[in-house]
Amino acid sequence: MTIALNKAGKRFNRDWIFKDLTCRFESGNSYAITGSNGSGKSTLLQVISGSLTLNEGACRWSAAASIPADKIFRHISYCAPYLEVIEEMTLLEFLEFHQRFKPLLPGCTPKRIIEELGLEAAGDKRIQQFSSGMKQRAKLAQCIYSDTAVVILDEPCTNLDQQGIALYYSLIDQYCTNRLVLVGSNDETEYRFCQHRLSIMDYK
Ligand SMILES: Nc1ncnc2c1ncn2[C@@H]1O[C@H](COP(=O)(O)OP(=O)(O)OP(=O)(O)O)[C@@H](O)[C@H]1O
């Protein structure tokens, strides 16, 4: 998978969030999108995921062939604090439900995922009864275990304790090596494994 931005610009009303951004993101690489609060990291990630459109320039997605913007969601998994989970479901129900729309990585099952997350004791608990760190583990799992070429992680360690951060790194090591990984963050703990860095502040 290759995602190419060409002279990309995004504004909300009259405020430009970024301008003249040209770059390429390729499978097998990980990229940190950095910048201060409100600088536009999440906005750029949403453009890359196809959920926001640009005001200037172009974002193009290609694998063996070009992928249209309205189909790219099939190839992307996304984890972010502003995305909700279905709180009325148990974690097992949630992972089984999600699997109907996006298949899991080969060999992964909802039960095995719950074990790897260390959430066996909570597998039958409704997500609304989870702590914020447990919810974040569930969101990371939904994203990383989905069989997609692109993994987008916006502030992935939100609410995680040291053990949760270790789990995050182990999921990245085990399941993300050959994929295209993008991390939006201003905390190096979340993106220190990324080979490439892009500061949104350079495109103001
Ligand atoms: N739908 C929207 N309508 C208008 N303005 C928006 C909208 N979404 C974001 N913004 C503005 O765009 C700017 C960039 O927001 P964004 O969430 O992309 O920043 P961020 O770098 O991810 O911030 P943080 O580190 O705080 O998560 C902010 O000024 C924000 O208020």
The ligand as an SDF file (V2000), in Angstrom:
LIG
                    3D

 31 33  0  0  0  0  0  0  0  0999 V2000
  -14.7910   19.5810   12.5180 N   0  0  0  0  0  0  0  0  0  0  0  0
  -14.0680   20.6670   12.8250 C   0  0  0  0  0  0  0  0  0  0  0  0
  -14.5520   21.9090   12.5980 N   0  0  0  0  0  0  0  0  0  0  0  0
  -13.8220   22.9990   12.8630 C   0  0  0  0  0  0  0  0  0  0  0  0
  -12.5770   22.9700   13.3870 N   0  0  0  0  0  0  0  0  0  0  0  0
  -12.0510   21.7600   13.6560 C   0  0  0  0  0  0  0  0  0  0  0  0
  -12.7540   20.5550   13.3910 C   0  0  0  0  0  0  0  0  0  0  0  0
  -11.9650   19.5160   13.7390 N   0  0  0  0  0  0  0  0  0  0  0  0
  -10.8230   20.0430   14.2150 C   0  0  0  0  0  0  0  0  0  0  0  0
  -10.8640   21.3960   14.1590 N   0  0  0  0  0  0  0  0  0  0  0  0
   -9.7800   22.3090   14.5380 C   0  0  0  0  0  0  0  0  0  0  0  0
   -8.6180   21.9510   13.8020 O   0  0  0  0  0  0  0  0  0  0  0  0
   -7.4590   22.1500   14.6020 C   0  0  0  0  0  0  0  0  0  0  0  0
   -6.6420   20.8600   14.5990 C   0  0  0  0  0  0  0  0  0  0  0  0
   -7.3570   19.8730   15.3690 O   0  0  0  0  0  0  0  0  0  0  0  0
   -6.8080   18.3910   15.5270 P   0  0  0  0  0  0  0  0  0  0  0  0
   -7.7730   17.6620   16.3830 O   0  0  0  0  0  0  0  0  0  0  0  0
   -6.4790   17.8570   14.1840 O   0  0  0  0  0  0  0  0  0  0  0  0
   -5.4330   18.6500   16.3150 O   0  0  0  0  0  0  0  0  0  0  0  0
   -4.4580   17.6240   17.0420 P   0  0  0  0  0  0  0  0  0  0  0  0
   -3.0560   18.0260   16.6500 O   0  0  0  0  0  0  0  0  0  0  0  0
   -4.8560   16.2340   16.7540 O   0  0  0  0  0  0  0  0  0  0  0  0
   -4.7240   17.9900   18.5640 O   0  0  0  0  0  0  0  0  0  0  0  0
   -4.5270   17.1580   19.9470 P   0  0  0  0  0  0  0  0  0  0  0  0
   -3.0440   16.9220   20.1310 O   0  0  0  0  0  0  0  0  0  0  0  0
   -5.0690   18.1050   20.9630 O   0  0  0  0  0  0  0  0  0  0  0  0
   -5.3260   15.8930   19.8250 O   0  0  0  0  0  0  0  0  0  0  0  0
   -7.9350   22.6140   15.9790 C   0  0  0  0  0  0  0  0  0  0  0  0
   -7.8240   24.0080   16.0280 O   0  0  0  0  0  0  0  0  0  0  0  0
   -9.3820   22.1800   16.0020 C   0  0  0  0  0  0  0  0  0  0  0  0
  -10.1570   23.0520   16.7980 O   0  0  0  0  0  0  0  0  0  0  0  0
  1  2  1  0
  2  3  1  0
  2  7  2  0
  3  4  2  0
  4  5  1  0
  5  6  2  0
  6  7  1  0
  6 10  1  0
  7  8  1  0
  8  9  2  0
  9 10  1  0
 10 11  1  0
 11 12  1  0
 11 30  1  0
 12 13  1  0
 13 14  1  0
 13 28  1  0
 14 15  1  0
 15 16  1  0
 16 17  2  0
 16 18  1  0
 16 19  1  0
 19 20  1  0
 20 21  2  0
 20 22  1  0
 20 23  1  0
 23 24  1  0
 24 25  2  0
 24 26  1  0
 24 27  1  0
 28 29  1  0
 28 30  1  0
 30 31  1  0
M  END
$$$$
